[in-house]
Amino acid sequence: MKRNQLGDSDLHVSEICIGTMTFGQQNTLEDAKEQLDHSIAEGINFIDTAELYAVPPKAETQGLTEEYVGEWLKDQKREDLIVATKIVGSGRNFEWFREGKNQVNRDEINRAVDDSLKRLKTDYIDLYQIHWPDRYVSMFGAPDYDVDQERETVPIAEQLEVFKDLIDAGKIRYIGLSNENAYGVCEFSHLAKQLDLPKVVSIQNAFHLMNRQFHESLAEPCRHHRVSLLAYSPLAFGFLTGKHINGYTPDSRLGLFENFDFRYRKPNVKPAVLAYKEIADKHGLSLTQMAIEYVRSRWFVASTIIGATTMDQLKENLASTQIELTDEIIQEIDEVHLRYPNPAP
């Protein structure tokens, strides 16, 4: 499997990353180990998790995903793998995290890193990411920036200072952002250069056929600051498999858990899915593989994060690396995008 340089770091990550947020909720420890074993056998060297997981987030399962990954990781050749995890940001009501203290400050970062290291059963984390910004931002499909929601925040320079100390201590190697915007990428990058602090090398944001906002707002700053995209939700929570066209299947995340579809309750989602499916059918492709391959083939994507609850899903997702979208298919995809621009941002 092809490997790409992550930003301007010395990490070279597989073009497909195994996402793990179902481990501990929909997937057992045995399921997790089977998925990870198969992924590594297929050439994946990159695993993404978070202290928040399993999803949906709740106190009873928090940290289980990292524990499952750790149980598997302890029997692997650690230096051959790149492990990424995340610290929760502030502004979310997760009272089970550090007595409800969710700010990205020195004490909480240090506690979060140490806890993740214990659960992962490792001495270091290759890529440590801020799950969402400490400051208020409009994200997860929210429509507009609302100045009334602005809150006190930990200065970015202070966050970078803590990460420098952790890098110097050997606990983390590189840092990344997640669910960030262009302002955040530029501020983190400028302050790192100005103050001689570690710079971010990646950003993990949603990106798929029905959410191409990265093209519009983040591609340019990420290019100039050498920040790679780790694209999550390439299948838009299963919508871009086509399985939700006639309603949610009972065993899917959208069928099992309430309010998981809030980013997709929009009028142009179904017609866009049908239009993309028509392209896939015309060219003898599965919609799943076409959707993943579109994301994987974008110049700013270092790795595409896939998640699966069954081995059959995982194998179909991985098979997307065996296809290549022609110029004709890309043109047809772009024509659909012109009709239904970003129906599920």
C-alpha positions as CSV (number, residue, x, y, z in Angstrom):
1,M,0.0,0.0,0.0
2,K,1.3,3.5,-0.9
3,R,2.6,5.6,1.9
4,N,2.6,9.4,2.0
5,Q,4.6,11.9,4.0
6,L,2.5,13.5,6.8
7,G,2.9,17.2,6.4
8,D,6.6,18.1,6.8
9,S,7.2,15.4,9.4
10,D,9.3,12.3,9.0
11,L,6.2,10.1,9.4
12,H,5.1,8.2,6.3
13,V,1.5,6.9,6.7
14,S,-0.4,4.4,4.7
15,E,-2.9,6.0,2.3
16,I,-5.6,4.2,4.2
17,C,-5.8,4.6,8.0
18,I,-7.9,2.3,10.2
19,G,-10.4,4.2,12.3
20,T,-11.4,2.6,15.6
21,M,-14.3,4.5,17.1
22,T,-16.6,1.5,17.0
23,F,-14.2,-0.6,19.1
24,G,-15.8,-1.0,22.5
25,Q,-19.4,-0.2,21.4
26,Q,-20.3,-2.0,18.2
27,N,-17.1,-4.1,18.1
28,T,-15.7,-6.5,20.7
29,L,-12.0,-6.8,21.6
30,E,-11.9,-9.9,19.3
31,D,-13.5,-8.0,16.5
32,A,-11.0,-5.2,17.0
33,K,-8.0,-7.5,16.9
34,E,-9.3,-9.2,13.7
35,Q,-9.8,-5.9,12.0
36,L,-6.3,-4.6,13.0
37,D,-4.6,-7.9,12.0
38,H,-6.2,-7.8,8.6
39,S,-5.5,-4.1,8.1
40,I,-1.8,-4.6,8.9
41,A,-1.6,-7.6,6.6
42,E,-3.0,-5.4,3.8
43,G,-0.2,-2.8,4.3
44,I,-1.8,-0.3,6.7
45,N,0.6,1.1,9.2
46,F,-1.6,3.9,10.6
47,I,-4.2,3.6,13.4
48,D,-6.3,6.5,14.6
49,T,-8.1,6.6,17.9
50,A,-9.1,9.1,20.6
51,E,-9.6,9.3,24.4
52,L,-13.3,10.1,23.6
53,Y,-14.0,6.8,22.0
54,A,-16.0,4.5,21.8
55,V,-18.8,6.4,20.0
56,P,-21.4,7.5,20.9
57,P,-19.5,9.0,23.8
58,K,-20.5,8.0,27.3
59,A,-18.8,7.5,30.6
60,E,-19.3,3.7,30.5
61,T,-17.3,3.1,27.3
62,Q,-14.9,6.1,27.4
63,G,-11.3,4.9,26.8
64,L,-12.4,1.4,25.8
65,T,-11.2,2.0,22.2
66,E,-7.7,2.9,23.3
67,E,-7.7,-0.1,25.7
68,Y,-8.6,-2.4,22.8
69,V,-6.0,-1.0,20.6
70,G,-3.5,-1.3,23.4
71,E,-4.3,-4.9,24.0
72,W,-3.5,-5.6,20.3
73,L,-0.6,-3.1,20.1
74,K,1.4,-4.8,23.0
75,D,2.0,-7.8,20.8
76,Q,3.1,-5.9,17.7
77,K,6.4,-4.4,16.5
78,R,5.7,-0.9,17.7
79,E,8.3,0.9,15.6
80,D,6.5,-0.3,12.4
81,L,3.3,1.4,13.3
82,I,2.0,5.0,13.5
83,V,-0.5,5.5,16.3
84,A,-2.6,8.7,16.5
85,T,-4.9,9.7,19.3
86,K,-6.7,12.9,20.5
87,I,-7.5,15.0,23.5
88,V,-11.1,16.3,23.8
89,G,-11.6,20.0,23.3
90,S,-13.6,22.3,25.5
91,G,-17.2,23.4,25.1
92,R,-18.7,19.9,25.2
93,N,-20.6,18.6,28.3
94,F,-18.5,15.5,29.0
95,E,-18.5,15.5,32.8
96,W,-16.7,12.2,33.0
97,F,-13.5,13.7,31.6
98,R,-11.1,15.0,34.4
99,E,-13.9,16.2,36.6
100,G,-15.5,18.0,33.7
101,K,-12.4,20.0,32.9
102,N,-12.1,19.8,29.1
103,Q,-9.8,22.7,28.3
104,V,-6.7,22.1,26.3
105,N,-4.4,23.5,29.0
106,R,-1.2,22.2,30.6
107,D,-2.8,20.1,33.4
108,E,-5.4,18.5,31.2
109,I,-3.1,17.8,28.3
110,N,-0.6,16.1,30.6
111,R,-3.3,14.0,32.3
112,A,-4.8,13.1,28.9
113,V,-1.5,12.1,27.4
114,D,-0.5,10.0,30.4
115,D,-3.9,8.3,30.5
116,S,-3.8,7.5,26.7
117,L,-0.3,6.1,27.0
118,K,-1.5,3.7,29.8
119,R,-4.5,2.5,27.8
120,L,-2.5,2.1,24.6
121,K,0.2,0.3,26.4
122,T,2.9,2.2,24.7
123,D,5.7,4.7,25.6
124,Y,4.9,7.2,23.0
125,I,2.2,8.5,20.7
126,D,3.3,9.3,17.1
127,L,0.6,11.9,16.4
128,Y,-1.3,13.7,19.1
129,Q,-4.3,15.7,17.9
130,I,-6.7,18.3,19.4
131,H,-10.0,16.6,18.8
132,W,-11.7,20.0,18.2
133,P,-10.5,23.5,19.0
134,D,-10.3,24.8,22.6
135,R,-11.9,28.0,21.3
136,Y,-15.4,28.2,20.0
137,V,-15.7,27.4,16.3
138,S,-18.7,26.6,14.0
139,M,-18.3,22.8,13.3
140,F,-20.1,19.5,12.8
141,G,-22.4,21.0,10.3
142,A,-23.4,24.1,12.3
143,P,-24.5,26.8,9.8
144,D,-22.9,30.0,10.8
145,Y,-20.3,31.5,13.2
146,D,-22.2,32.8,16.2
147,V,-20.3,35.4,18.1
148,D,-22.6,34.9,21.1
149,Q,-21.0,31.5,21.6
150,E,-17.5,32.8,21.9
151,R,-15.8,31.7,25.2
152,E,-12.6,32.1,27.2
153,T,-9.9,29.9,25.6
154,V,-6.4,28.7,26.3
155,P,-4.1,30.8,24.1
156,I,-2.7,28.8,21.2
157,A,0.9,29.6,22.2
158,E,0.3,28.1,25.6
159,Q,-1.0,24.9,24.0
160,L,2.0,24.7,21.8
161,E,4.4,25.2,24.8
162,V,2.9,22.1,26.5
163,F,3.2,20.0,23.4
164,K,6.9,21.1,23.1
165,D,7.5,19.8,26.6
166,L,5.8,16.5,25.8
167,I,7.8,16.1,22.6
168,D,11.0,16.9,24.5
169,A,10.0,14.3,27.0
170,G,9.5,11.7,24.3
171,K,5.8,11.1,25.0
172,I,4.6,12.4,21.7
173,R,6.3,12.9,18.3
174,Y,4.1,15.3,16.3
175,I,0.9,17.2,16.8
176,G,-2.2,17.7,14.7
177,L,-5.5,19.4,14.6
178,S,-9.0,18.1,14.1
179,N,-12.3,19.7,13.2
180,E,-10.4,22.9,12.6
181,N,-10.8,25.8,10.2
182,A,-8.4,28.0,8.1
183,Y,-7.9,30.5,10.9
184,G,-6.8,27.8,13.3
185,V,-4.4,26.3,10.9
186,C,-2.8,29.6,10.1
187,E,-2.6,30.7,13.8
188,F,-1.0,27.5,14.9
189,S,1.4,27.6,12.1
190,H,2.4,31.3,12.4
191,L,2.8,31.1,16.2
192,A,4.9,27.9,16.0
193,K,7.3,29.6,13.5
194,Q,7.4,32.9,15.5
195,L,8.0,31.3,18.9
196,D,10.1,28.3,17.7
197,L,7.5,25.8,18.9
198,P,6.3,22.6,17.3
199,K,4.2,23.1,14.3
200,V,1.1,21.0,13.4
201,V,1.6,18.5,10.6
202,S,-1.9,17.4,10.0
203,I,-5.6,18.2,10.2
204,Q,-8.3,15.6,10.6
205,N,-11.6,16.9,9.1
206,A,-14.6,15.4,7.5
207,F,-14.2,15.2,3.7
208,H,-16.3,13.3,1.2
209,L,-18.3,13.7,-2.0
210,M,-21.1,15.5,-0.2
211,N,-18.7,17.7,1.9
212,R,-16.0,19.2,-0.2
213,Q,-15.5,22.4,1.9
214,F,-11.9,21.6,2.4
215,H,-11.3,22.4,-1.2
216,E,-12.8,25.9,-0.7
217,S,-11.4,27.0,2.6
218,L,-8.5,24.8,3.8
219,A,-6.6,23.5,0.8
220,E,-4.7,26.7,0.2
221,P,-3.5,27.4,3.8
222,C,-2.7,23.7,4.4
223,R,-0.6,23.6,1.2
224,H,1.4,26.7,2.2
225,H,1.9,25.5,5.8
226,R,2.5,21.9,4.8
227,V,-0.3,20.5,6.8
228,S,-1.8,17.2,5.4
229,L,-5.5,16.2,5.6
230,L,-6.5,13.1,7.3
231,A,-9.9,12.7,5.8
232,Y,-12.6,11.2,8.1
233,S,-16.1,10.1,7.1
234,P,-15.3,9.3,3.5
235,L,-18.6,7.4,3.3
236,A,-20.6,10.1,5.1
237,F,-21.8,7.7,7.9
238,G,-22.8,5.1,5.3
239,F,-24.8,7.4,3.1
240,L,-22.2,7.0,0.3
241,T,-22.6,3.2,0.4
242,G,-26.2,3.7,-0.7
243,K,-27.6,1.6,2.1
244,H,-29.6,4.5,3.7
245,I,-31.5,5.4,0.5
246,N,-34.7,3.7,1.7
247,G,-34.1,4.2,5.5
248,Y,-31.6,3.2,8.1
249,T,-30.7,-0.4,8.5
250,P,-31.3,-1.6,12.1
251,D,-27.7,-2.7,12.6
252,S,-26.1,0.6,11.3
253,R,-25.0,3.4,13.6
254,L,-27.8,5.6,12.3
255,G,-30.3,2.8,13.1
256,L,-28.8,2.1,16.5
257,F,-28.2,5.5,17.9
258,E,-30.4,8.6,18.0
259,N,-29.3,12.0,16.4
260,F,-26.3,10.5,14.6
261,D,-27.7,11.8,11.4
262,F,-27.8,15.5,12.3
263,R,-25.3,16.4,9.5
264,Y,-27.4,14.6,6.9
265,R,-30.9,15.7,7.6
266,K,-30.8,18.0,4.6
267,P,-32.9,18.1,1.5
268,N,-30.2,17.5,-1.1
269,V,-28.5,14.5,0.5
270,K,-30.7,11.8,-1.0
271,P,-30.7,13.2,-4.6
272,A,-27.0,13.7,-4.4
273,V,-26.5,10.1,-3.2
274,L,-28.7,8.8,-6.0
275,A,-26.8,10.9,-8.6
276,Y,-23.4,9.6,-7.4
277,K,-24.7,6.0,-7.3
278,E,-25.8,6.4,-10.9
279,I,-22.2,7.3,-11.9
280,A,-20.8,4.3,-10.0
281,D,-23.3,2.0,-11.6
282,K,-22.6,3.3,-15.0
283,H,-18.9,2.6,-14.7
284,G,-19.2,-0.8,-13.0
285,L,-18.0,0.4,-9.6
286,S,-19.5,0.1,-6.1
287,L,-20.6,3.5,-4.7
288,T,-18.5,2.7,-1.6
289,Q,-15.3,2.2,-3.5
290,M,-15.9,5.2,-5.8
291,A,-16.5,7.5,-2.8
292,I,-13.4,6.3,-0.9
293,E,-11.2,6.5,-4.1
294,Y,-12.3,10.1,-4.7
295,V,-11.1,11.1,-1.3
296,R,-7.9,9.0,-1.5
297,S,-7.0,10.6,-4.8
298,R,-7.1,14.2,-3.8
299,W,-3.6,15.8,-3.7
300,F,-4.0,17.2,-0.1
301,V,-5.1,13.9,1.5
302,A,-2.2,12.0,3.2
303,S,-4.5,9.3,4.5
304,T,-8.2,8.4,4.3
305,I,-9.6,7.1,7.6
306,I,-12.0,4.2,7.2
307,G,-14.1,2.5,9.8
308,A,-16.1,-0.7,9.7
309,T,-18.2,-2.9,11.9
310,T,-17.8,-6.1,9.9
311,M,-14.9,-7.7,8.1
312,D,-16.9,-7.6,4.8
313,Q,-17.2,-3.8,5.1
314,L,-13.5,-3.5,5.9
315,K,-12.5,-5.6,2.9
316,E,-14.7,-3.6,0.5
317,N,-13.3,-0.4,1.8
318,L,-9.7,-1.6,1.4
319,A,-10.4,-2.8,-2.2
320,S,-11.0,0.9,-3.2
321,T,-7.2,1.2,-3.5
322,Q,-7.3,-1.2,-6.4
323,I,-9.4,1.2,-8.6
324,E,-8.6,4.5,-10.3
325,L,-11.1,7.1,-11.2
326,T,-10.8,8.2,-14.8
327,D,-11.0,11.9,-15.9
328,E,-14.5,11.1,-17.3
329,I,-15.7,9.9,-13.9
330,I,-14.1,12.9,-12.1
331,Q,-15.9,15.2,-14.6
332,E,-19.2,13.5,-13.9
333,I,-18.6,13.7,-10.1
334,D,-17.9,17.4,-10.5
335,E,-21.1,17.9,-12.5
336,V,-23.1,16.4,-9.7
337,H,-21.3,18.7,-7.2
338,L,-22.4,21.7,-9.3
339,R,-26.0,20.6,-8.9
340,Y,-25.8,19.7,-5.3
341,P,-22.8,21.6,-3.8
342,N,-21.9,20.3,-0.3
343,P,-25.3,19.0,0.7
344,A,-23.9,17.6,4.0
345,P,-21.2,19.9,5.3
